């Protein structure tokens, strides 16, 4: 809730720089905040999975074959 208020204030301030109202900027700020709260953790998890897969592929590729 506090994050929504901060995002709205930032968006409103950005939108008021052109001399017009800031309502659209406030809405855009809140929408961006809500999307970012869900997307950023997902990207972190997917990046970790990709790095783990890459690490394991290199580890198994460099081991000698057992007889």
MILO-304000 format. One line per 5 residues: number of its first residue (from 1); their letters; for each residue z, x, y of N, C-alpha, C. Coordinates in steps of 0.2 Angstrom, whole numbers, plus 2048, in hexadecimal, padded with zeros to 3 digits. Example, Ala and Ser with C-alpha at 12.3 -4.5 7.8 and 13.67 -1.06 7.14 Angstrom:
1> AS> 827:842:7E4:827:83E:7EA:827:842:7F0  823:840:7F5:824:844:7FB:827:840:800
This chain:
1> XXXXX> 800:804:7FA:800:800:800:800:804:806  804:809:806:804:80E:80C:7FE:812:80D  7FB:814:807:7F4:817:807:7EF:813:80A  7EF:80C:808:7EA:807:80B:7EB:807:813  7F1:807:815:7F2:807:81D:7F0:80D:820
6> XXXXX> 7F1:813:81D:7EF:819:81F:7E7:81A:81F  7E4:817:81A:7DD:817:819:7DA:813:81F  7DD:80D:820:7DA:808:825:7DB:80B:82C  7E0:80F:82D:7E1:812:834:7DC:817:835  7DB:81B:830:7D6:821:831:7CF:81E:831
11> XXXXX> 7CD:819:82D:7C7:816:82E:7C6:812:835  7CB:80F:837:7CB:80C:83E:7C9:811:843  7CD:816:843:7CC:81C:848:7C5:81F:848  7C3:820:842:7BC:822:842:7B7:81E:844  7B8:817:843:7B3:812:845:7B3:811:84D
16> XXXXX> 7B9:812:850:7BA:811:857:7B7:816:85B  7B5:81C:858:7B2:821:85C:7AB:81F:85F  7A8:81A:85C:7A1:818:85F:7A2:813:865  7A9:811:867:7AA:80D:86C:7AA:805:86A  7A9:804:864:7A9:7FD:861:7B0:7FC:85E
21> XXXXX> 7B0:7F6:85B:7B6:7F4:857:7B7:7F9:851  7BD:7F9:84E:7BF:7FD:848:7C0:7F9:842  7BF:7F3:842:7C0:7EF:83C:7BC:7F1:836  7B6:7F2:837:7B1:7F4:831:7B3:7FB:82F  7B5:7FF:833:7B8:806:831:7BE:805:82D
26> XXXXX> 7C3:801:82F:7C9:800:82B:7C7:7FD:824  7C3:7F8:824:7C1:7F6:81D:7BE:7FB:819  7B9:7FF:81C:7B6:805:818:7BB:80A:816  7C0:80B:81A:7C5:810:818:7C9:80E:812  7CB:807:812:7CF:805:80D:7CB:805:806
31> XXXXX> 7C5:803:807:7C0:803:801:7C0:80A:7FE  7BE:80E:802:7BE:815:800:7C4:818:7FD  7CA:816:7FF:7D0:818:7FD:7D1:815:7F6  7CF:80F:7F5:7D0:80B:7EE:7CC:80E:7E9  7C6:810:7EB:7C1:813:7E6:7C3:81A:7E4
36> XXXXX> 7C5:81E:7E9:7C7:825:7E8:7CD:825:7E4  7D2:820:7E4:7D8:820:7E0:7D6:820:7D8  7D0:81C:7D7:7CE:81C:7D0:7CA:821:7CE  7C5:823:7D2:7C0:828:7D0:7C3:82F:7D0  7C7:831:7D4:7C9:838:7D4:7CD:83A:7CE
41> XXXXX> 7D2:836:7CB:7D5:838:7C5:7D0:838:7BF  7CB:833:7BF:7C6:833:7BA:7C2:839:7BA  7C0:83C:7C0:7BC:842:7C0:7C0:848:7BE  7C6:848:7BF:7CB:84E:7BD:7CB:84E:7B6  7CC:848:7B3:7CD:847:7AB:7C6:849:7A8
46> XXXXX> 7C0:847:7AB:7BA:848:7A8:7B8:850:7A9  7BA:853:7AE:7B9:85A:7AF:7BD:85E:7AA  7C3:85C:7A9:7C7:85F:7A4:7C4:85F:79D  7C2:859:79B:7BF:858:795:7B8:85D:794  7B5:85D:799:7AF:861:799:7B0:868:799
51> XXXXX> 7B5:86B:79C:7B7:872:79C:7BA:873:795  7BE:86E:792:7C1:86F:78B:7BB:870:786  7B6:86C:787:7B1:86C:782:7AD:872:783  7AC:875:789:7A8:87B:78A:7AC:881:787  7B3:881:788:7B7:886:785:7B7:886:77E
56> XXXXX> 7B8:880:77A:7B7:880:773:7B1:882:770  7AB:880:774:7A5:882:771:7A4:88A:772  7A6:88D:777:7A6:894:777:7AA:897:772  7B0:895:771:7B5:897:76C:7B2:897:765  7AF:892:763:7AD:891:75C:7A6:895:75B
61> XXXXX> 7A2:896:761:79C:899:760:79D:8A1:75F  7A2:8A3:762:7A4:8AB:762:7A7:8AD:75C  7AA:8A8:758:7AE:8AA:752:7A9:8AC:74C  7AB:8B1:749:7A6:8B3:743:7A6:8AE:73D  7A1:8AD:73A:7A1:8A9:734:7A5:8AB:72F
66> XX> 7A9:8A6:72C:7AD:8A8:726:7A9:8A8:71F  7AA:8AD:71B:7A7:8AD:715:7A9:8A9:70F
